[in-house]
Amino acid sequence: MFNKIKALTLSIIIFAGLIFVYFVTYNFVEPKGYDFMVKHALTEKLPFDNKKQVYGSDDVMLVVIDSKTVDKYRWPWKRELNCKIYDYFQKYAHPALVVHDSIIATLDNDYPESDRKFFNSVSKLDNLIVGFMPSVAGWQSEAFGEVYDSAFKKFAVKAVDKTTSMPDFYSSLMPFPKPYFDSVKNAGSVSMLPGFINGSLSSYSMDEVFRNHEYVLKYKGNIYPSVAMKAFLMKNNNPEMVVTNSSIFFPELNCKIPQRTTKYQSIVPLKFYKLNKEGYSHTKISAVDVMDSFDNLSKGREPVINPEIFKDKIVVIGANVPAGTGLNDNKNTPVISNHPGVDIQATAIDNIIHNDFLKVLPHSINLLVTILGMLIVYGIIRLCDLFKSIGLSVSIIAGYIILASICFYSGIVINVMTPPVMFIVTMLVGYTHKFVLENRSKEKVKSAMGKYMSEDVMKRVIQNIDNLGLGGKKATVTVLFADIRGFTSMSETMSAQQVSEILNEYFTEMEPIISKYNGIINKFIGDAVMAIFGEPIQDKNHASNAVRCGYEMLLKVKELQKKWAGEGKPKIEIGIGINTGEVFVGNIGSVNRMEYTVIGDTVNLASRLESYNKVYKTKILISASTYEETKSFIDVMKISDVEIRGKSHKMNIYEVLKVID
């Protein structure tokens, strides 16, 4: 029961750890992988692929108030200078739409006449879209807010709101000055919020990378467009839209924009384009060139910029001047850390007018792919050997990264970092689990082997597991044989179960005594036991230990005799033979079946000595070689000139009477 609870607890900890790693990777590492793929796969094309367009469309052009412009017209300038740009487009260029990525929040009290001219130019441009900025902060004056909100409804779009998770995140607007408000015919939000396309934390991202666009927003119960959405609507005669949690649908156009609503906003991932040498993905014209062209055309001179290049195009006006001028509108995007905001707005317009959107795989599919990959990796680890499993697992990770690259190249967004990280974590968990299981299995095998062979022999086998083979070495050891007297006749009067019970108890008591004196049990031979001293445990006192072991075995048998007498079991006696000499020790047998043992005349003599106990009515007999090693601490009775079977000459043997401590 305890092991089950332990296993369950460990499983819960591992599962919780996997969830934690997934959460951290998905929210904090995955965005980096997404950015890398956008920059290196989405905005690049292969040499043989001529169909893929990596730069922004020629249908969208930029007019930028840049360093060149402010070098000539010192900033801040009078607003009437904007009139040169507006009037250039109204009188000469005739673009389809003009989108001004700017916010006018106050009047220029120092130059009221300049403002009047500016507002007059704005009122003449029916195709001009200006920016407004929603805010999460509430109105300072609720009364003013109510009046302004009511008037601002003129910029709301025809929309059927079917969203259930798109809240009124914004609480107020940055108000237009009234003359400007009265002049403006079309407006759209220029708000941008950083965040990851599928981040589960929130729409806001700690890395402050701008990856998405908010094409529509809900404010005080109405749907308002971004400048990009407003451009699309005006280009298509202001069709009605249906806004849901997952899309913006235009029934009249049979067109659908995929989106994802969060508790903050609705987001659509931008499909970024490759930047040119100037740092823009769309054709960029300096505002000063447009202004100079207007002046030249007004005077009948050749323009710097031919108005024909803007005909029927969507022109986005914005500012991008280095810090210090107040015109630095750069953002951190996946393609560059200082991406001009005006180019980001142009990208959003380009995406929507060409229906050029990324296809984002649902989170459920990404999760399913991750789990399936983890199961495959784990299965490979369990079923294959180390090198093969590592090779296959690494191949799966590399293959997935290649697949993700192909997907991004094709405009399909799939998780890049999360699956490989989870595969690697699975490898760590899998190999750890496999290591634990193999160790547990080895321990079970060792435990089982220990019941069939000496623990020391087992250790020797394990240490040389890769070099097992037949063969061995010569060594001087002491061999002990112990045999039960009269076992055959005793077993004839008892059942097999009773005999096995007595033998098991007898051997159970003998084994620790042999181990105590650094001996190993080489084998059980029926009712006899053969033990070796000196190998594989290196012991220079192997002869002394063998004799002490034999003597203690006799004492233990006397204790068993008393116990068994009380249990009504028969009395047993044992005889012990001990001999010291040179043997061959090692693996004996065949290449498929071998046994660690000792062979040689020394072994045979030890067996003969054990059998002579019956002849001389003794308990423990040792050879002359063993006696020479142990005579300092034993009392013996010498039995002279014994004729040993198999020996050509007689020899002396000794009965051990007592071991002197």
Secondary structure, DSSP 8 states (H G I E B T S, - for coil): -HHHHHHHHHHHHHHHHHHHHHHHIIIIIHHHHHHHHIIIIIT---TT--S---S--TTEEEEEE-HHHHHHS-SS--THHHHHHHHHIIIII--SEEEE-----S--TT-HHHHHHHHHHHHH-TTEEEEE-EESS--SSHHHHHHHHHHHGGG---EEE--SS------EE----HHHHHH---EEE-------TT-SS-SS-TT----EE--EEEETTEEEEBHHHHHHHHHTT---EEE-SSEEEETTTTEEEE-EE-SS-EEEE-------TTS-SSEEEEHHHHHHHHHHHHTT---SS-GGGGTT-EEEEEE---TTSS---EE--SS-TTEEHHHHHHHHHHHHHTT---EE--HHHHHHHHHHHHHHHHHHHHHS-HHHHHHHHHHHHHHHHHHHHHHHHTTEE--SSHHHHHHHHHHHHHHHHHHHHHHHHHHHHHHHHHTTS-HHHHHHHHHTGGG--SEEEEEEEEEEEEEEETHHHHHHTS-HHHHHHHHHHHHHHHHHHHHHTTEEEEEEETTEEEEEESSSS--TTHHHHHHHHHHHHHHHHHHHHHHHHHTT----EEEEEEEEEEEEEEEEE-SSSEEEEEESHHHHHHHHHHHHHHHHT-SEEEEHHHHHHHTTSEEEEEEEEE--TT-SS-EEEEEEEEE--
